[in-house]
Amino acid sequence: MDDGALIQAAAQGALSPEYTKLCAWLVAELKLFCKLEESVEATNSPAEAEGFQLEMSGLLAEMNCPYSSLISGDVTKRLLDKKNCLLLLTYLISELEAARMLSVNMPVKKEQDGGGSDVFKELKTICMTLGMSKPPANITMFQFFSGIEKKLKETLAKVPPNHMGKPLLSKTLGPTHWEKIEAINQAISNEYEVRRKMLIKRLDVTVQSFGWSDRAKSQSDKLGKVYQPKRAALLSKSTISVAHLLAARHDLSKILRTSSGSIREKTACAINKVSYLGKQQVMGLNAQHQPILMLFWPVGRDRSTAWFLLLSVTPLKIFPLTNVWDRKLWDLH
């Protein structure tokens, strides 16, 4: 892209697919050197500009961008200004240059005997938790795991009988079964990621709608400072693996009806304070001279908040969990 085309694309900002493609490429290159959770997708038309700005806003919050003009104000208008668009390109390019220079100057540690692998780290954590000494270099894998099993039995003998509870998975499975369970877990993880992304997008749109009123527009900076750090901490991918199934106890298999009024009254917490309080009779009669019944929301909750909370707890249709392992893995998620 030559200088003339760059200036023209920056003038249009998020409305220009060429500008968004350049930003998405810089972010993709930056993710090769930095552990960033947020992603930015290029647009195909000006109609997708708002979604692009929301994605970029989450990325800049995760990167702790120091430029207030890029992280404060109306999120749908920040990248419609030519000055802000050029500033964003400068910031992304400088961050990419710094990341590349650091990667060159920082020597890569060579992994010896799987010293840097995830499996080695997990085994090291197990040994440290059980208080085991460092195993000798010539030990076999059978001897190593036999030592872990012996130490684990000694540790469990010191706790009360029902301290750990019974394992949720009680049958011995072969390699074929484990492959199928891994495939089931991957399918559920993919479904969870789609649902999670949809809920996060719903959250972004809802928070954005709070800023439509004239009163809220003057408080947009305060809203961004409070919301963006919490938004950056929301991850879309699941961290549940087959190892969690092995560690699961029978207390995870309890099924409760979350839609029950008696259950909802006991599950209110700091995160979910609103509970369904049952049906309340309204004074007056309808056209058939019968009492009118309606849902009651606690005083102080406006309709927009109530509607958002109602949408948030609405169950979504997913593929049927016809297998017992499907249901167990889904409970873990």
C-alpha positions in Angstrom: 0.0 0.0 0.0 1.6 3.3 -1.1 1.4 6.5 0.9 -1.5 8.0 -1.0 -3.6 4.8 -0.6 -2.6 4.7 3.1 -3.7 8.2 3.8 -7.0 7.6 1.9 -7.7 4.4 3.9 -6.8 6.1 7.2 -9.2 8.9 6.4 -12.1 6.4 6.1 -10.8 4.5 9.2 -12.9 1.5 10.2 -15.1 2.1 7.2 -12.3 1.1 4.9 -11.8 -2.7 4.4 -8.2 -1.9 3.3 -7.4 -0.2 6.6 -8.9 -3.0 8.7 -6.9 -5.6 6.7 -3.7 -3.7 7.5 -4.6 -3.5 11.2 -5.6 -7.2 11.3 -2.3 -8.2 9.7 -0.3 -6.2 12.2 -2.2 -7.8 15.1 -1.7 -11.3 13.6 2.1 -10.6 13.4 2.1 -9.3 16.9 0.4 -12.4 18.3 3.4 -14.5 17.0 5.6 -12.8 19.6 3.1 -11.9 22.4 0.5 -14.0 24.2 -2.6 -12.1 23.3 -6.1 -13.5 23.8 -8.0 -11.0 21.7 -8.2 -11.2 17.9 -9.1 -8.7 15.3 -10.7 -9.7 12.0 -10.6 -7.6 8.8 -13.9 -6.3 7.4 -15.4 -6.9 4.0 -17.7 -3.9 4.0 -18.3 -0.6 5.9 -21.3 -2.3 7.6 -18.9 -4.4 9.7 -17.0 -1.3 11.0 -18.7 -1.4 14.4 -17.7 -5.0 15.1 -14.1 -4.2 14.1 -13.9 -1.3 16.5 -15.3 -3.4 19.4 -12.6 -6.1 18.7 -9.9 -3.5 18.5 -11.1 -1.9 21.7 -10.7 -5.2 23.5 -7.3 -5.7 22.1 -6.0 -2.3 23.1 -7.4 -2.8 26.6 -5.5 -6.1 26.8 -2.3 -4.4 25.6 -2.7 -1.5 28.1 -2.6 1.1 25.3 -1.3 4.4 26.7 -3.2 6.6 24.2 -6.4 7.8 25.8 -7.9 8.8 22.5 -7.8 5.1 21.4 -9.3 3.6 24.6 -11.8 6.3 25.8 -14.9 7.9 24.3 -17.5 6.4 22.1 -16.1 3.0 21.0 -18.0 3.2 17.6 -16.4 6.6 16.7 -12.8 6.3 17.8 -11.5 4.9 14.5 -13.6 7.1 12.3 -11.1 10.0 12.9 -8.1 10.2 10.7 -5.7 11.2 13.4 -6.7 8.3 15.7 -6.4 5.9 12.8 -2.8 7.0 12.0 -2.0 6.9 15.7 -3.3 3.3 15.9 -1.1 2.2 13.0 1.9 3.9 14.7 1.2 2.2 18.0 0.8 -1.3 16.4 3.9 -0.9 14.3 6.0 0.3 17.2 4.8 -2.6 19.4 5.5 -5.1 16.6 9.0 -3.7 16.1 9.8 -3.8 19.8 8.5 -7.4 20.0 10.7 -8.5 17.1 13.8 -6.9 18.6 13.1 -8.5 22.0 12.7 -11.9 20.4 16.1 -11.5 18.6 17.9 -10.4 21.7 16.3 -13.0 24.0 18.1 -16.3 23.6 15.8 -19.3 23.3 16.3 -21.9 26.0 16.9 -25.3 24.7 14.6 -28.0 26.0 16.6 -30.9 27.4 14.8 -34.2 28.1 11.5 -32.5 27.7 12.5 -29.8 30.3 10.3 -27.2 28.7 7.3 -29.4 27.7 3.9 -29.2 29.3 4.1 -32.8 30.3 7.4 -32.3 32.2 5.9 -29.2 34.0 2.9 -31.2 35.1 5.0 -34.1 36.4 7.3 -31.7 38.2 4.3 -30.1 39.8 3.0 -33.5 41.0 6.4 -34.3 42.5 6.6 -31.0 44.3 3.1 -31.3 45.6 3.7 -34.8 47.0 7.1 -33.7 48.5 9.1 -36.1 46.4 12.8 -35.6 45.8 14.2 -35.2 42.3 14.3 -38.5 40.5 17.7 -39.8 39.2 18.5 -39.4 35.5 18.6 -43.2 34.8 15.1 -44.0 36.2 12.6 -45.7 33.9 9.1 -44.3 33.3 7.6 -47.4 35.1 9.7 -46.8 38.2 8.9 -43.1 38.1 5.1 -43.6 38.0 5.3 -46.5 40.5 7.0 -44.1 42.9 4.3 -41.5 42.4 1.6 -44.1 43.0 3.3 -45.3 46.2 3.7 -41.7 47.5 0.1 -40.9 46.6 -1.3 -43.9 48.5 0.8 -42.9 51.6 -0.6 -39.4 51.4 -4.2 -40.5 51.0 -3.8 -42.9 54.0 -3.3 -39.8 56.2 -6.6 -38.1 55.4 -10.2 -39.1 56.4 -11.8 -41.9 54.4 -14.3 -39.6 52.5 -11.9 -36.7 52.1 -11.5 -37.1 48.4 -14.8 -38.6 47.5 -15.4 -41.3 45.0 -14.2 -40.8 41.4 -16.8 -39.9 38.8 -15.0 -42.2 36.3 -14.9 -45.7 37.9 -14.3 -47.9 34.9 -11.0 -48.9 33.3 -10.8 -47.6 29.7 -8.5 -48.6 26.8 -6.7 -46.4 24.2 -9.7 -46.5 21.9 -12.0 -45.2 24.6 -9.6 -42.4 25.5 -9.5 -41.3 21.9 -13.2 -41.1 21.7 -13.4 -39.2 25.0 -10.8 -36.7 23.7 -12.9 -36.3 20.5 -16.0 -35.7 22.6 -14.2 -33.1 24.8 -12.9 -31.3 21.7 -16.4 -31.1 20.2 -17.8 -29.8 23.5 -15.0 -27.3 23.7 -15.7 -26.0 20.2 -19.4 -25.7 21.1 -18.5 -23.9 24.3 -16.3 -21.5 22.5 -19.1 -20.6 20.0 -21.6 -20.0 22.8 -19.0 -18.0 24.9 -18.2 -15.8 21.9 -21.9 -15.2 21.3 -22.4 -14.2 25.0 -19.4 -11.9 25.0 -20.6 -10.2 21.8 -24.1 -9.9 23.5 -22.4 -8.3 26.5 -20.5 -5.8 24.3 -23.6 -4.8 22.5 -25.5 -4.4 25.7 -22.8 -2.3 27.4 -22.6 -0.2 24.2 -26.4 0.4 24.4 -26.0 1.8 27.9 -24.1 4.8 26.3 -26.9 5.9 24.0 -28.5 8.2 26.5 -27.3 11.8 26.8 -26.5 11.3 30.5 -24.4 8.2 29.8 -22.4 9.9 27.0 -20.8 12.2 29.5 -19.8 9.2 31.6 -18.4 7.2 28.7 -14.8 7.5 29.9 -15.7 6.2 33.4 -17.6 3.3 31.8 -14.7 2.4 29.6 -12.2 2.4 32.5 -14.5 0.1 34.6 -15.6 -2.2 31.8 -12.6 -2.7 29.6 -10.3 -4.4 32.2 -13.1 -6.8 33.1 -13.9 -7.4 29.4 -10.2 -8.2 28.6 -10.2 -10.9 31.3 -13.1 -12.8 29.6 -11.7 -15.7 27.6 -13.6 -17.6 24.9 -11.7 -20.9 25.0 -12.3 -23.6 27.5 -9.4 -24.9 29.6 -11.1 -28.2 30.5 -9.3 -31.3 29.4 -9.6 -35.1 29.9 -7.4 -34.7 33.0 -10.3 -32.9 34.6 -12.5 -35.9 34.0 -10.0 -38.1 35.7 -9.9 -35.8 38.7 -13.7 -35.3 38.9 -15.5 -36.6 42.0 -19.1 -37.7 42.4 -20.2 -34.3 43.7 -20.0 -33.0 40.1 -22.7 -35.4 39.0 -25.5 -33.8 41.1 -28.1 -32.3 38.8 -30.1 -29.3 40.0 -32.9 -27.5 38.2 -31.5 -23.9 37.9 -34.9 -22.7 36.7 -36.7 -23.7 39.9 -37.8 -20.8 42.1 -36.7 -22.5 45.3 -33.3 -23.2 43.9 -32.9 -19.7 42.4 -33.6 -18.1 45.8 -30.6 -20.0 47.3 -28.2 -19.4 44.4 -28.1 -15.6 44.4 -24.6 -14.3 44.7 -22.4 -11.2 44.1 -22.4 -12.0 40.3 -26.0 -13.0 39.9 -28.1 -11.0 42.4 -31.4 -11.1 40.6 -33.7 -14.0 41.3 -37.1 -14.8 40.0 -39.5 -14.0 42.9 -42.6 -15.7 41.5 -45.8 -14.2 40.2 -47.3 -11.1 41.7 -50.9 -10.1 41.3 -51.4 -6.7 39.7 -54.3 -4.5 41.0 -57.1 -4.4 38.4 -58.8 -6.7 35.9 -58.2 -7.5 32.3 -60.8 -7.6 29.5 -62.2 -11.0 30.8 -62.5 -9.6 34.3 -59.7 -11.8 35.6 -56.7 -10.9 37.7 -53.6 -9.9 35.7 -50.4 -11.8 36.6 -46.9 -10.5 35.7 -43.3 -11.1 36.5 -41.9 -9.0 39.3 -38.3 -7.6 39.3 -36.7 -6.1 42.4 -37.1 -2.3 42.9 -34.2 -0.4 41.5 -33.7 -2.6 38.4 -34.6 -0.8 35.1 -36.2 -2.6 32.2 -33.1 -2.7 30.1 -31.2 -4.5 32.9 -34.0 -6.9 33.5 -34.3 -7.7 29.8 -30.5 -8.3 29.5 -30.5 -10.6 32.5 -33.5 -12.5 31.1 -31.6 -13.0 27.8 -28.4 -14.0 29.7 -30.1 -16.9 31.6 -32.2 -18.1 28.6 -31.0 -21.6 27.8 -29.6 -22.2 24.3 -30.3 -25.3 22.2 -27.2 -27.4 21.7 -26.6 -30.8 20.2 -28.2 -33.7 22.2 -25.9 -35.3 24.7 -26.9 -38.9 24.2 -23.8 -40.5 25.7 -22.9 -40.7 29.4 -19.4 -39.4 28.7 -20.9 -36.5 26.8 -22.9 -35.4 29.8 -20.0 -35.8 32.2 -17.7 -33.7 30.1 -20.3 -31.1 29.5 -20.9 -30.8 33.3 -17.2 -30.1 33.7 -17.4 -27.3 31.1 
